[in-house]
Amino acid sequence: MTDLKQQALDYHALPTPGKISIELTTPAETSKDLALAYSPGVAEPVREIAENPDDVYKYTAKGNTVAVITNGTAILGLGNLGPMASKPVMEGKALLFKRFAGIDSFDIEVKHKTVEDFVSTVANIADSFGGINLEDIKAPECFEIERALIERCKVPVFHDDQHGTAIVTAAGMLNALDIQGKQLKHANIVCMGAGAAAIACMELLIKCGAQREKIYMLDRKGVIHTRRDDLNEYKKLFANNTDKRTLDDVIDGADVFVGVSGPDLLSAEQLAMMAPNPVVFACSNPDPEIKPELALATRDDVIMATGRSDYPNQVNNVLCFPFIFRGALDVRSRAINDEMKVAAVHAIRELAKEPVPAEVLKASGDESLEFGRDYIIPKPMDTRLCGRVAKAVAQAAVDSGVAALELPENYMN
């Protein structure tokens, strides 16, 4: 662990502090270059944009930029450590945008006293970018912030901790249930955790066919039920009319367990109580709700997924967020709506059913991968993801009426 700590610190400090920089896309070597880049040449695109605001996409980098914005109130699994402590994570997100989808991004860390302050800050700068990726903002404020910014901004706003997690979870879940011979609409689901990711995951599963009354959500006080008087408006959406109060009560006969909570909260005894052919997504990082070794030793009929790269079936947001923005930017979508999210779900899940190219196997360090219990979602290094997901998302944006442009001919072919 000490080795890993030092390697991580060196990675961020050397040879240059941080993980991102700005590069020039046009020549800047001669006096003429500088005259075109700045004064007097820059006045010409200024006049064009003033006359036709949409020309900002023609003459600037706005159409290929995303702002990665946080207040540092929910950094990874580390909690509320403040805006500056979140900067390495936001730079990391910018790295992923560039590496996987060729999107330029700027990390912005906001200090504020109220939700309204944060929203106003972001809304006032949003037009500088093609899209806004919110990150590491605690619940329930993240729901209020995203909702307010969607209303105020003309560019797509996406809170990845909610929707990115939900999209990859839904894609893997649909495939896992198929393999187990079950249907989402009939599945009894237990969700351990009631924060941003948990609520978004369950809402998207409902849009994909799950039944709200078959979902049992738990927070630190136990099952969320209709007779509790301590629920915020978001938890109330999952208040079940039930006499069940504990994880033991709801796990008995459950088909699905989704954990977005903390380590070692699902015991072997509780896993043994689940229905035949269960699906367990233990996504707490770095330590899952139940370790795969223990789960597989307890039941040989379970399909396991975690948030870790050293186990099969990693639920990783990088499978979707760069490509969702790629598709949204390329048709100038003004939002990332439910139709686009569901399109991403199906694009990701269908890719897992296709033969895996040799270059993907090499990049992921696997000798072979075939759709089944240990391969229900694509690997993050699968280069096919960008084309498949971006195209599905862009088409959904066009079809649902939120795109300013039609899908370009031969897009992502």
C-alpha positions in Angstrom: 0.0 0.0 0.0 2.9 2.4 0.8 4.3 1.6 -2.7 1.0 2.5 -4.3 0.7 5.7 -2.3 4.1 6.9 -3.4 3.5 5.8 -7.0 0.2 7.8 -7.0 1.9 10.8 -5.5 4.8 10.7 -8.0 2.3 10.2 -10.9 0.6 13.5 -9.9 3.7 15.4 -9.1 6.2 14.4 -11.8 7.5 15.4 -14.3 5.0 18.4 -14.1 2.4 18.9 -11.3 -1.0 17.8 -12.4 -2.4 15.7 -15.2 -3.6 18.1 -17.9 -2.3 21.1 -19.9 -3.4 23.3 -22.8 -2.1 22.7 -26.3 -2.3 25.0 -29.3 -4.4 23.9 -32.3 -3.2 26.6 -34.7 0.2 28.0 -35.7 1.7 30.7 -33.5 5.2 31.0 -34.8 5.3 34.2 -36.9 4.2 37.8 -36.5 1.4 37.0 -39.0 0.2 34.1 -37.0 0.0 36.3 -33.9 -1.8 39.0 -35.8 -4.4 36.4 -36.9 -4.7 34.8 -33.5 -5.1 38.0 -31.5 -5.0 41.6 -32.6 -6.1 42.7 -35.2 -7.3 39.4 -36.7 -9.4 38.2 -33.8 -11.8 41.1 -34.3 -13.2 39.3 -37.4 -14.7 36.2 -35.6 -15.8 38.6 -32.8 -17.9 40.5 -35.3 -19.3 37.3 -36.9 -20.3 35.9 -33.5 -21.9 39.2 -32.4 -24.0 39.1 -35.6 -24.8 35.3 -35.3 -24.2 33.8 -31.8 -24.2 30.2 -33.2 -21.0 31.1 -35.0 -19.2 30.7 -31.7 -19.2 27.0 -32.5 -17.5 27.7 -35.9 -14.8 30.0 -34.6 -14.0 28.8 -31.1 -13.5 25.5 -29.2 -16.8 25.8 -27.3 -18.3 22.8 -29.2 -15.6 20.4 -28.0 -15.2 21.6 -24.4 -16.8 20.4 -21.1 -16.4 22.0 -17.7 -15.9 19.5 -14.9 -17.3 21.3 -11.8 -17.5 20.4 -8.1 -17.7 21.9 -4.7 -15.7 19.0 -3.1 -18.5 17.9 -0.8 -18.4 14.2 -1.7 -15.0 13.4 -3.1 -14.9 9.7 -4.2 -15.3 7.7 -0.9 -13.4 10.3 1.1 -16.3 12.7 1.9 -16.4 16.5 2.3 -12.8 17.6 2.0 -13.4 20.9 0.2 -12.9 22.3 -3.3 -9.1 22.2 -3.5 -8.8 18.6 -2.3 -11.1 17.7 -5.2 -8.9 19.2 -7.8 -6.9 16.0 -8.5 -10.1 14.1 -9.1 -11.5 16.8 -11.5 -8.2 16.8 -13.4 -8.5 13.1 -13.6 -12.0 13.5 -15.1 -10.5 15.9 -17.6 -7.9 13.3 -18.5 -10.6 10.7 -19.1 -12.6 13.0 -21.4 -9.5 13.6 -23.5 -8.2 10.1 -23.5 -11.4 8.3 -24.3 -13.5 10.8 -26.4 -11.1 13.5 -27.5 -13.0 16.2 -25.5 -11.2 19.1 -24.0 -12.2 20.0 -20.5 -11.5 22.4 -17.7 -11.8 21.6 -14.0 -13.5 24.2 -11.9 -13.7 24.0 -8.1 -16.3 26.3 -6.6 -16.4 27.8 -3.0 -19.9 28.8 -2.0 -22.1 29.3 1.0 -25.4 28.2 -0.4 -26.8 26.0 -3.1 -28.0 29.2 -4.8 -24.5 30.6 -4.8 -23.1 27.5 -6.5 -25.9 27.4 -9.1 -25.5 31.1 -9.9 -21.7 30.7 -10.3 -22.1 27.8 -12.7 -25.0 29.2 -14.6 -23.2 32.5 -15.2 -20.2 30.7 -16.8 -22.0 27.8 -18.5 -22.2 29.4 -22.0 -18.4 29.3 -22.2 -18.6 25.5 -22.6 -20.3 22.9 -24.7 -21.5 21.0 -21.7 -21.3 20.9 -17.9 -20.2 17.7 -16.0 -21.0 18.0 -12.3 -18.9 15.8 -10.0 -18.5 14.8 -6.3 -21.4 16.9 -4.9 -23.2 15.4 -1.9 -26.8 14.5 -1.8 -29.4 15.9 -1.5 -27.9 19.1 -2.7 -26.7 17.5 -5.9 -30.3 16.9 -7.0 -31.3 20.5 -6.4 -28.1 21.8 -8.1 -28.5 19.7 -11.2 -32.2 20.4 -11.5 -31.7 24.2 -11.2 -28.8 24.2 -13.7 -30.8 22.2 -16.2 -33.5 24.8 -16.1 -31.0 27.8 -16.4 -28.4 26.5 -18.8 -28.6 26.3 -22.6 -25.9 23.5 -22.7 -26.3 19.9 -21.4 -25.8 19.4 -17.6 -25.0 15.9 -16.3 -24.1 14.8 -12.8 -22.0 11.8 -13.5 -22.0 10.4 -10.0 -25.8 10.0 -10.4 -26.3 9.2 -14.1 -23.0 7.7 -15.2 -23.2 5.1 -12.4 -26.9 4.5 -13.2 -26.3 3.9 -16.9 -23.4 1.4 -16.4 -25.4 -0.3 -13.6 -28.5 -0.7 -15.8 -26.5 -2.0 -18.7 -24.8 -4.7 -16.6 -27.9 -5.5 -14.7 -30.0 -6.2 -17.8 -27.3 -8.5 -19.1 -26.9 -10.3 -15.8 -30.6 -10.9 -15.4 -30.7 -12.2 -19.0 -28.0 -14.7 -18.2 -29.8 -15.7 -15.0 -33.0 -16.3 -16.9 -34.8 -13.4 -15.2 -36.7 -10.3 -16.3 -36.2 -6.8 -14.7 -39.9 -6.2 -14.5 -40.3 -9.3 -12.2 -37.1 -8.8 -10.1 -37.2 -8.1 -6.4 -34.4 -5.5 -5.9 -32.6 -4.5 -2.7 -30.6 -1.3 -2.8 -28.2 -0.7 0.0 -27.6 3.1 0.1 -29.9 6.1 -0.6 -27.5 8.8 -1.9 -27.2 10.3 -5.3 -25.9 7.2 -7.1 -28.5 4.9 -5.4 -31.5 7.0 -6.3 -30.3 7.6 -9.9 -29.6 3.9 -10.3 -33.1 2.9 -9.2 -34.8 5.6 -11.2 -33.0 4.5 -14.4 -33.8 0.8 -13.7 -37.4 1.8 -13.4 -37.2 3.5 -16.8 -35.7 0.3 -18.1 -38.6 -1.8 -16.8 -38.2 -2.4 -13.0 -41.2 -2.0 -10.8 -41.0 0.7 -8.1 -43.0 -1.4 -5.6 -40.5 -4.3 -6.0 -37.5 -2.0 -4.9 -36.5 -1.9 -1.2 -34.0 0.9 -0.5 -32.1 1.1 2.8 -30.2 4.0 4.4 -28.4 4.1 7.7 -31.7 3.7 9.6 -32.8 0.7 7.7 -35.6 0.2 5.1 -37.1 3.3 3.7 -40.8 2.9 4.3 -44.0 5.0 4.2 -44.3 5.3 8.0 -40.9 7.1 8.4 -41.1 10.8 9.0 -37.4 11.6 8.4 -37.3 11.3 4.6 -36.3 14.0 2.2 -38.3 14.3 -1.1 -35.9 12.1 -3.0 -36.0 9.2 -0.5 -39.8 9.5 -0.3 -39.9 8.3 -3.9 -38.7 4.9 -2.7 -40.7 4.7 0.5 -42.2 1.2 0.4 -45.5 0.3 2.1 -44.1 -2.6 4.0 -43.6 -4.0 7.5 -40.0 -5.0 6.6 -37.4 -3.0 8.5 -34.0 -4.5 8.1 -31.7 -5.9 5.4 -32.4 -9.4 6.7 -36.1 -8.8 6.1 -35.7 -7.6 2.5 -32.9 -9.7 1.3 -34.9 -12.9 1.9 -35.9 -14.1 -1.6 -34.4 -11.0 -3.4 -33.3 -11.4 -7.0 -30.9 -8.4 -7.0 -28.7 -6.6 -4.5 -27.2 -3.3 -5.5 -24.7 -1.8 -3.0 -23.7 1.8 -3.2 -23.0 2.3 0.5 -20.0 0.9 2.3 -17.7 -2.1 2.8 -18.8 -5.5 4.1 -22.5 -4.7 4.7 -23.8 -7.8 3.0 -22.9 -11.0 4.9 -22.5 -14.5 3.5 -25.6 -15.5 5.5 -27.6 -12.7 3.9 -26.4 -13.7 0.4 -27.5 -17.2 1.1 -31.0 -16.0 1.7 -31.4 -14.5 -1.8 -33.4 -16.2 -4.5 -31.9 -18.8 -6.8 -29.5 -17.3 -9.5 -29.1 -13.9 -7.7 -27.3 -10.8 -9.1 -25.1 -8.8 -6.7 -23.6 -5.4 -7.7 -21.4 -4.5 -4.7 -20.1 -1.2 -5.9 -18.6 0.5 -2.8 -15.0 1.5 -3.5 -12.4 0.5 -2.7 -14.0 -2.2 -0.5 -17.3 -3.7 -1.8 -20.3 -4.6 0.3 -19.3 -8.2 0.0 -16.0 -9.5 -1.4 -16.3 -11.5 -4.6 -14.2 -14.4 -3.1 -16.7 -14.7 -0.2 -19.7 -14.3 -2.5 -18.6 -17.0 -4.9 -17.6 -19.3 -2.0 -21.1 -18.9 -0.6 -23.0 -19.4 -3.8 -21.9 -20.7 -7.2 -25.0 -19.4 -8.9 -24.4 -15.7 -8.2 -23.3 -13.1 -10.8 -21.0 -10.5 -9.2 -20.1 -7.0 -10.2 -18.0 -4.5 -8.3 -16.5 -1.0 -8.9 -13.0 -2.4 -8.9 -10.8 -3.1 -11.9 -9.1 -6.2 -10.4 -12.3 -8.2 -10.5 -14.5 -9.2 -13.5 -17.6 -7.0 -14.3 -16.3 -3.6 -13.2 -19.1 -1.0 -13.0 -17.1 2.0 -14.2 -18.5 5.4 -15.2 -15.8 5.7 -17.9 -17.9 3.2 -19.9 -20.3 6.0 -20.6 -19.7 9.6 -19.6 -17.1 10.6 -22.2 -19.2 9.1 -25.0 -22.5 10.6 -23.8 -20.9 14.0 -24.0 -19.3 13.1 -27.3 -22.7 12.4 -28.8 -24.4 15.3 -27.1 -21.7 17.8 -28.3 -21.6 16.5 -31.9 -25.3 17.3 -32.4 -25.3 20.4 -30.1 -27.8 18.9 -27.7 -29.2 21.3 -25.2 -29.8 18.6 -22.6 -28.9 15.0 -21.8 -32.4 13.5 -21.3 -33.8 10.1 -20.3 -34.0 9.0 -23.9 -30.3 9.6 -24.3 -29.5 7.8 -21.1 -31.5 4.7 -22.0 -29.9 4.7 -25.5 -26.5 4.6 -23.8 -27.7 1.7 -21.6 -28.6 -0.4 -24.6 -25.5 0.5 -26.6 -23.3 -0.6 -23.8 -25.1 -3.8 -23.0 -25.3 -4.9 -26.6 -21.6 -4.4 -27.1 -20.8 -6.9 -24.4 -22.5 -9.6 -26.5 -20.2 -9.2 -29.4 -16.8 -10.9 -30.0 -14.0 -9.1 -28.3 -11.2 -7.9 -30.6 -7.6 -8.9 -29.8 -6.5 -5.4 -29.1 -9.1 -5.1 -26.4 -8.0 -8.3 -24.8 -4.4 -7.1 -24.9 -5.3 -3.7 -23.3 -7.4 -5.3 -20.6 -4.9 -8.1 -19.9 -7.3 -10.9 -20.6 -6.6 -14.0 -22.6 -10.3 -14.3 -23.7 -13.6 -12.6 -23.0 -17.0 -14.0 -23.9 -20.4 -12.8 -22.9 -21.4 -14.6 -19.7 -21.2 -14.6 -15.9 -17.7 -13.0 -15.8 -18.3 -10.6 -18.7 -21.6 -8.8 -18.6 -20.3 -5.3 -19.5 -17.5 -4.1 -21.8 -14.0 -3.3 -20.5 -13.2 0.4 -20.1 -10.4 0.0 -22.7 -12.7 -1.2 -25.4 -12.2 1.4 -28.2 -15.6 0.5 -29.8 -17.4 2.2 -26.9 -16.9 5.7 -28.2 -18.5 5.0 -31.6 -21.4 2.9 -30.3 -22.4 4.9 -27.3 -21.9 8.4 -28.9 -23.9 7.4 -32.0 -26.8 6.0 -30.0 -26.8 9.1 -27.7 -26.6 11.5 -30.6 -29.4 9.8 -32.5 -31.6 9.8 -29.3 -30.9 13.5 -28.9 -32.1 14.1 -32.5 -35.1 11.8 -32.2 -36.2 13.4 -28.9 -35.9 17.0 -30.2 -33.2 18.4 -28.1 -30.5 18.5 -30.8 -29.7 21.6 -32.8 -28.0 19.6 -35.6 -28.9 16.4 -37.5 -26.6 13.4 -37.1 -23.6 13.9 -39.5 -23.5 11.6 -42.4 -21.5 8.4 -41.7 -21.2 9.6 -38.1 -18.8 7.3 -36.1 -18.7 4.7 -38.9 
